[in-house]
Amino acid sequence: MTVDTLTPARAASPVDDPAAALRARFGPAILAEQATAEASPVLWVAPEKSPEIHRFLKDEIDRPYALLTDLWGIDETAREHRAGQPPSSVTVASHLVSPDRNADIRLKVACDADRPQLPTLAGIYPATDWYEREDFDMLGVRFDGHNSHRRILMPNDWQCHPLRKTIKRAPPKNRPAA
């Protein structure tokens, strides 16, 4: 281990600040920055601009965020609204990593509870295909442009999305109730 690896990270300059770069490029499509205890920024973005914002972070920003390490959904129908954040009944979050920066960023998209839907990211980050299928299966999130909204975890005859808090669960057809 060299001394350089023990040196604290230098203060971020405007060029090194991905949140500032996104606000400069996308303006009102960056809806809010969520305060967290982490050093990584967490930004709420407009659903219709989500693919463009992800593509910018992957392909255009200096020292890009080449890796999407996770994409997950959260049913927030029981949560009280948090000041400074957009109202969200179902939230889809993505976690991006830039090996060149040794930095992470999370992007969140607010969806409607009755019809959670947003554009697919599978054309930008191919691994997203499986994550999107999982979000569809567990929460009912539809990804416009995704080529396969098939179950990935639940049996094909399952009648609902098990992580939704607002949907009563019923056993699948043709299976004995426990």
C-alpha positions, 0 to 999 in steps of 0.5 A: 500500500502506498502513501497515496492510497492513504491520502484523504480525498481532495475536496470536490471541484465543480468539475468533480461534482456529478450533482452540479454537472447534472443540474447544469445539463438537465436543470429542472429534470433534477427534482431534488437532492436527498440529504443522507449520511453518506458521501455519495449524492442521492438525486431525484430525477424526472421519470421521462429524463431518467434514461437521458440522465443515466446515459449522460453519467455512463457515456458523457461525463468526465470519468463516467459511471460505467457500472450500474450495480443495483436497481430496486423498487420501494413501495412507499405508500405507507410513508409520510411525505418527506419535505424537499422530496417529490411525492412518491408512492413507488420509488425506483432507485439505481446505484451507479459506480465510477471506478475512475472516480472511486465514487457512487451516485444514486438516482431515484424516480418517483412513480404513481402507486396505481400505475408505476411506470417509467422508461427502461434503462436496459438499452443503456446498462444491459444488466438492468434487464434482470433488475427491471424484471424483478421490480415488475415481478415484486412491485408491478413496475412497468418499464416502457421499452422493456422487451419482457415483463415476465415473472422472474421470482414468482410462479407464472400464475401468481396473481399480484406483486408481493411487495406491494403494501396496498394489494391483498395477497391471494394464493395462486390458482391451483395451489393448496392454501397453507 
